[in-house]
Every structure is written in structure tokens, then in C-alpha cells.
Amino acid sequence: MRSNAEFDRFISGELKRAADSVEAPSRCKAEIDERIASAESGRQKGGTLQMKKWTVRKIVTAAATCCLLIGTGVFAAGKLTSIVSHGGSEPSITEYEKVSELEAEAGFKMRTEEDFTNGFVFTGGGITNTEGQDEQGSMLSNWKMISLTYKDKGGRTLTIDAEPESAIEQDLSADATEKRTIQGTEVYYNYTEMYLVPPTYKPTAEEEERNQNDPHFNIAYGSDAPETRFISSLAFAKDGVRYYITTFDEVSAEELFGMAEELLD
């Protein structure tokens, strides 16, 4: 995971992928409107939003933005149509022993490690409050997600997020780059290419077609010059809890699968 600015670019890019099935609730804070307006420079379509897959949803949550709207197309018509997540940008705990306090607040226990064999060590954590809303922005459900941050000596950073599996239905297998079975649990890996471009950039027909149809490619508006970045993420569910490991840094699939194995051991 890199800077918040990069997350903002990625968020704006995903909002750019708007689909016509989800209306944006009015409850999202003005800060998000400003970020979108700044990054998109008038390019957003009609206020309709939809995230492409679970990977993006959890990357955005891990960014701890103030109040991010995440649309989804997997819910029944007339019912839950969007997700709003919000939490602080600073960790509420920095001592691993206090993870139990987050578990008590969230109402569930998660599998955790203070450090992993690949060198990642716990640095902090917090709670993300999440709501499921209908088309009018009325809350239909709410739950808490635990988000833990890890860093290695080389400065690479990643987050491990956990939420009750019952909170929301998710198809973790959708668009997965790779799947492995670890200790009887299906674990899904996703690798996404981010093409960061200036707000006024006009994609070629080929880029636009790929942006719409390639589940592992995303045009993100907000950079000073075109550049390519990659995002790695992994997801699985165990004992009623869904887990997501996410990073903007160069962490291989083997490392992420290895971390999942340690969590599942």
C-alpha cells in the first residue's frame, strides 16, 4: 500500500467505471464529492457508481477514506444497493496486544499474527464502520470491520481486513486471478493493473474497451502523468469471518498465499 493520494486516484478511477444500476446515496460526505470532482475534472458520468469486484471494495476500505460510497451490482433489486464505509485515517491501536479490544468492539474474533515469516510485522489497527443502504440512502444493515496494518523492514505495507461473513454476500471467486486450497479453505488471489492518468486524459478506444471488460485493469484519474501501478490482494473466509489481504507494494502471490497459510494454520 502506498500513499493516500494513490488510493484517491484509484478510488476515482473505480468511480469512473460507473454502471447504470446504482444511484449514489446523498449521505456520503462532501469530502468525497470534492475528491471525485478534483480527480475526475468533470468526467464522472451521471452520479451512478459501481465497484467491479471484491478486491477494489476492500482496497478502498483499507485506504480508510472518510466516507466512501461503494456501489455493488450483486444485490436484489429494490433492496441493498450500495455500501458506505468510513473510518479514521490514523490507527486506533499500535500495540498488538490491543487487537482484542478491536475484536470486542467489532463483536467477532479474527485470525491474526503479530509477525509473519516473510518479515511483515504488525504496526497498527482500527475499526471501519460499514453500512448497507437502499437506493434512497436509508440504512438497511450495518457492521464493523477490523483493519490491521503490517510493514516489513523494506518499507512494504499491507493491510489485513476482516468482517463477519454474514454481513454481506460476496462471491470471492469472481474474477480471481488464481485460486488455491489451503488447509481445506478456498483462497483467492487478485492482481490488478492500475493505469494512472491525468484528469484530462482521454483513453484510446482500446484502453476504454479494456477498462470496461478486463477485470484486472483499471484507469484511475488524478496523476500528473500517465504511469502504471499494480495492486495485489487475497481473500478467503473461515469460521464465519471473511478476510482480505491487500497491498500496493511489490508483494508476490507466493508471499500472500504464505501469509494466508499462517493465518489458517
C-alpha positions in Angstrom: 0.0 0.0 0.0 1.4 3.4 -0.9 0.2 6.9 -0.2 -3.4 8.1 0.4 -3.0 10.2 -2.7 -2.6 7.0 -4.7 -5.6 5.5 -3.0 -7.6 8.6 -4.0 -6.5 8.1 -7.6 -7.5 4.5 -7.5 -10.9 5.3 -5.9 -11.6 8.0 -8.5 -10.7 5.5 -11.3 -13.1 2.9 -9.9 -15.8 5.5 -9.6 -15.1 6.3 -13.3 -16.2 2.8 -14.1 -19.8 3.8 -13.4 -22.6 1.4 -14.2 -26.2 2.4 -14.6 -27.6 0.2 -11.9 -26.7 2.0 -8.7 -27.6 5.5 -7.6 -25.3 7.4 -5.3 -26.9 7.9 -1.8 -26.9 11.5 -0.6 -25.4 10.6 2.7 -21.8 10.4 1.5 -19.8 13.4 2.8 -18.8 16.4 0.9 -15.1 15.4 1.1 -15.7 12.6 -1.3 -17.5 14.8 -3.7 -14.5 17.2 -3.7 -12.1 14.3 -4.2 -14.1 13.0 -7.1 -14.6 16.4 -8.7 -10.9 17.2 -8.4 -9.7 13.9 -9.8 -12.3 13.5 -12.5 -12.4 17.1 -13.6 -16.0 16.8 -14.8 -15.5 13.3 -16.3 -17.8 11.4 -13.9 -21.0 10.0 -15.6 -24.4 10.8 -14.1 -23.6 10.0 -10.5 -24.1 6.3 -10.9 -21.5 4.2 -9.2 -20.5 0.5 -9.2 -17.4 -1.3 -7.9 -16.1 -4.0 -10.2 -15.1 -6.7 -7.7 -14.4 -7.5 -4.1 -10.7 -6.6 -4.5 -11.5 -3.0 -5.2 -14.0 -2.8 -2.4 -11.5 -3.8 0.2 -8.7 -1.8 -1.2 -10.8 1.3 -0.8 -11.8 0.3 2.7 -8.2 -0.3 3.7 -7.4 3.3 2.5 -9.5 4.5 5.4 -11.1 7.3 3.5 -13.6 9.4 5.4 -16.8 8.1 3.9 -16.6 6.2 0.7 -19.5 5.1 -1.3 -19.1 1.7 -3.0 -21.8 0.6 -5.3 -22.5 -3.1 -6.0 -24.5 -5.0 -8.5 -24.9 -8.3 -6.6 -27.9 -7.3 -4.6 -31.6 -7.9 -5.3 -33.5 -5.0 -7.0 -35.2 -2.7 -4.5 -33.1 -3.9 -1.6 -29.5 -3.4 -0.7 -27.8 -1.4 -3.5 -24.7 0.2 -2.0 -22.2 0.1 0.7 -20.7 3.1 2.6 -17.6 2.6 4.7 -16.0 5.2 6.9 -13.2 5.2 9.4 -10.3 7.3 10.7 -7.0 7.6 8.7 -4.9 7.0 11.9 -4.8 3.7 13.7 -6.7 3.5 17.0 -4.2 1.0 18.3 -0.5 0.5 17.8 0.1 -2.4 20.2 -0.6 -5.9 19.0 -1.9 -6.9 22.5 -4.8 -4.5 22.0 -6.2 -6.3 18.9 -8.6 -8.0 21.4 -10.1 -4.5 22.0 -10.9 -4.2 18.3 -12.4 -7.7 18.4 -14.6 -6.8 21.4 -15.8 -3.6 19.6 -16.4 -5.4 16.3 -18.2 -8.3 18.0 -16.2 -11.1 16.5 -12.7 -12.7 16.7 -10.3 -12.9 13.8 -7.3 -14.9 13.0 -4.2 -12.7 13.4 -0.4 -12.9 13.6 1.9 -10.3 15.2 4.5 -11.0 12.6 4.9 -13.3 9.5 7.8 -15.3 8.3 8.2 -13.1 5.3 9.1 -10.1 7.6 5.8 -8.3 7.9 5.2 -7.0 11.4 2.0 -5.5 12.9 2.1 -1.7 13.2 -1.5 -0.6 13.9 -5.1 -1.2 13.6 -8.6 0.2 13.8 -12.3 -0.2 13.1 -14.2 0.6 9.9 -17.9 1.2 10.2 -19.9 0.0 7.2 -23.5 0.4 6.2 -25.6 -1.3 3.6 -28.1 1.2 2.0 -31.0 1.1 -0.3 -31.5 3.4 -3.3 -32.8 6.2 -1.1 -29.7 6.1 1.1 -31.6 4.5 4.0 -29.5 2.1 6.1 -30.7 -1.5 5.9 -27.8 -3.1 7.7 -24.5 -2.1 9.4 -21.4 -3.9 10.7 -17.9 -3.3 11.8 -14.7 -4.4 10.0 -11.3 -4.8 11.7 -8.4 -3.4 9.7 -4.8 -4.3 10.7 -1.7 -2.8 9.1 1.6 -4.6 8.6 5.0 -3.3 7.4 8.4 -5.0 6.7 11.9 -3.7 7.0 12.0 -2.7 3.4 9.0 -0.4 3.9 6.4 -2.5 2.1 3.0 -2.1 3.7 -0.2 -4.2 3.5 -3.5 -4.4 5.4 -5.4 -7.4 6.7 -9.1 -6.7 6.9 -11.8 -8.9 8.5 -15.6 -8.7 8.6 -18.4 -11.1 9.6 -19.2 -13.4 6.7 -22.8 -12.9 7.4 -22.6 -9.1 7.0 -22.9 -9.3 3.2 -22.9 -11.8 0.5 -19.7 -11.8 -1.5 -18.5 -14.0 -4.4 -14.8 -14.1 -3.7 -14.2 -16.4 -6.7 -15.5 -13.8 -9.2 -12.6 -12.6 -11.5 -10.0 -14.2 -9.3 -6.5 -14.4 -10.9 -5.6 -17.5 -9.0 -7.3 -19.9 -6.6 -5.7 -22.3 -4.1 -7.0 -24.6 -1.4 -5.1 -24.1 1.8 -6.0 -26.3 4.8 -9.4 -27.0 3.3 -10.2 -23.3 2.7 -10.5 -21.8 -0.8 -8.2 -18.8 -1.1 -8.5 -16.3 -3.9 -5.7 -14.0 -5.3 -6.3 -11.0 -7.5 -3.7 -8.9 -9.3 -4.9 -5.6 -10.9 -3.1 -3.2 -13.2 -3.8 0.5 -12.4 -3.2 2.9 -15.3 -2.9 6.3 -13.5 -3.6 9.2 -15.8 -4.2 13.0 -15.6 -7.8 14.2 -15.0 -8.0 15.5 -18.6 -6.6 12.3 -20.2 -8.8 10.7 -22.9 -8.4 6.9 -23.2 -7.9 5.3 -26.5 -10.7 3.1 -27.8 -8.6 0.1 -26.9 -7.9 1.4 -23.3 -11.6 2.1 -22.8 -12.6 -1.3 -24.0 -10.1 -2.9 -21.7 -11.2 -0.7 -18.8 -14.8 -1.9 -19.2 -14.2 -5.5 -19.9 -10.9 -6.6 -18.3 -11.5 -7.3 -14.6 -7.8 -6.9 -13.8 -7.3 -3.5 -15.5 -8.4 -0.1 -14.2 -7.9 3.5 -15.5 -7.5 5.8 -12.5 -7.7 9.6 -12.9 -5.6 12.0 -10.8 -1.9 11.6 -11.6 0.3 14.3 -13.1 1.5 12.0 -15.9 0.5 8.5 -17.1 2.0 5.7 -15.1 1.2 2.1 -14.3 0.9 0.6 -10.8 -0.2 -2.8 -9.7 -2.3 -3.9 -6.7 -2.3 -7.3 -5.1 -5.0 -8.7 -2.9 -6.1 -12.0 -1.5 -9.4 -13.1 0.1 -10.8 -16.1 1.9 -13.5 -17.0 4.5 -13.0 -19.1 7.6 -15.2 -19.8 10.7 -17.7 -17.2 9.7 -15.2 -14.4 9.1 -14.1 -13.0 5.7 -10.5 -11.9 5.3 -8.8 -9.6 2.8 -5.0 -9.0 2.5 -4.3 -6.0 0.3 -1.1 -4.1 -0.9 0.0 -1.6 -3.4 3.6 -2.7 -2.9 5.5 -5.5 -4.6 4.4 -8.5 -2.6 4.3 -11.7 -4.6 1.3 -14.0 -4.8 3.5 -16.7 -3.1 4.1 -14.4 -0.1 0.4 -13.6 0.2 -0.6 -17.2 0.0 2.1 -18.0 2.5 0.6 -15.4 4.9 -2.9 -16.9 4.4 -1.4 -20.3 5.2 0.0 -18.9 8.5 -3.4 -17.4 9.4 -5.2 -20.6 8.6 -2.7 -22.8 10.4 
